[in-house]
């Protein structure tokens, strides 16, 4: 066999399954504006041939259109047609060579990239670690929210002399990814590894929500770097009161509801939350109470369109192996008349809520310290909307500190927050818990409303600080 | 115009327009049903035609599609004269008088409103479970949930979870009745707001739905009274989305779910634990030692 024949035969066709899978992931990234129309790149190992992986073609559209948008590439040699692969194929090759890694994604998720404009002279969001041996600045970001801290953990932000498709990236990015799930190329975007493209996508999504939270907190004056240092000093297990429920690759997809309308209801809420960045993919949860003893439960509140998801039939009695999320749903159903519940990462609303708590009760409230916060009807922390629609629908959002995540008694103030504030409130460091007395749609409405309330406040706050406009408080209802 | 005038007169006479409409509909239904069988009627059935002789002589035969009869019938009921003397007791007792209680579209002898329960299972359950009887207010006005409730819209024929929605609607409308609030306030206020209003005044937790249930049970009602008229389980209604009907077995399941959700046993009797909370156990002879219960109703005798 001559060389020419060998290389031609060597190029396998992209299977429809791989094409559909990468297309689905690429589309999901596009729907949350994680890339512009044609940027970023994805790769996946061939499950049958250990010498082969597939990478998106250079210039291919985010979400892929045709099979030629995926290029098969060998680990061991350069073959005919490799040039069609992304200019960062070599980086993918290095990442996919790491043990246990089956997929890699590079995107330009905005919030993660925004953080990377930090400088060593004035680190706002990141810890400056110093320079590596070749003179590159290195920074560390650690999520300050429960989901980000447990699902993604520390993320190295590296600066590069040439920060697109360079040899130095090929060398250092896999190095960072040896220890961490994600790394961010300064002023460019994140690279993420995973056991699958879906796992990598989930890490990306969570990282971006954590980055959004950190950015909004810092803009409001919260010492995010100090918060990160404290988390690292104590360790996530000690700092946070509980572990969140995280997406699992091992769990098979199941649907334990036979009612088509319930399935459709959950699906539409999951997609909406993902599309609109109300929840990070694979985080949070949602449920519909279906009897005095049971609920239909989804272990996520955000899933991209066309992605599988599970619905479980779960008893409302506490069980020993309950995740913190499931226990929250159960607590609410045991003590209120709510029939639907949703927990979302809601980074903007969470940041607004954490800021107010820190302003009113000191930074210690964000560090998990036992602070005596009044949770009384006429005296409790709350977030006030400034836009008319929210003032009409959710006149206030209640706020609670993170320690309440382990209080599973009728005294937990979250129960009164739901009663007093039309089924919606913020838990510091966790997210938004929203409910509905009838439908999941009501809970979804509350969750989306909370994020918009925060967005209005954020924009008014920026106008106040940059343009000298009236204060946010001046727009609050009296 | 006759409908408007009849409604006006009903208000002047102090008649509930929903009960009036339901009673007249049952009257027409009964008359048309028996007319078809004229010649083979029982003495009890024949009695209807005797009772109607004077009316027919003055106004002609009663029946659907005759709006001009509404005003004179309303007057007769309001004045408690002629056939109005019997109609004034409502459709259930009127139909019972002639041996056909199944033609009364009522629950616990209260005539149903216009919302067909086959097109909204939450409304169907609310009719059934209302302590007052087939009432769309005390039992919960849930028909809009199926069609025009915005983000609270609940699929009309979903079974799982439906008893909880009906239960919440009943609780909400009971709260409205207690404080005398406008029914339409329930479109913007939730259960928790009403509870706060009531508790602010009374300083106590109340379980008035169970208190009413206890009253009904002591008066002889049982789980067998928690059912729609049999026709809703036997005759389909044609809708844009297809033929729909209430399934008896499904509703039996939903009844049990409803009972559990409000702290009643499988026969719809408040459990000792439920009675303890509102401190009403002493109203029940022997505490919560309920002894008798009747089963669900049999099929239509029509």
Interface residues (C-beta under 8 A of the other chain):
Chain A: X257 X259 X261 X262 X288 X289 X290 X291 X292 X293 X296 X336 X337 X339 X418 X419 X420 X422 X423 X436 X437 X438 X439 X441 X442 X444 X445
Chain B: X145 X149 X151 X152 X153 X154 X155 X158 X159 X160 X161 X163 X164 X165 X168 X171 X190 X191 X192 X195 X196 X257 X260 X261
